[in-house]
Amino acid sequence: MCRRSRSIGADARATVRTDDRVVTVFLALLSVVVLVVLLHYAVVVLDTLPSVPPDVVGD
């Protein structure tokens, strides 16, 4: 009977580790999505800025 309880405990620990991996992968994917959205809006804002005339830059 000892062996059975040990295998059940090992199975429970494996399940917790799998859940932790799912949460970690979900958070990683969420952070990638947030980064893509942030970069998209940064590009949109930069595209709306007026271009600098060449005589303003100077040499």
Secondary structure, 3 states (H helix, E strand, C coil): CHHHHHHHHHHHHHHHHHHHHHHHHHHHHHHHHHHHHHHHHHHHHHHHCCCCCHHHHCC
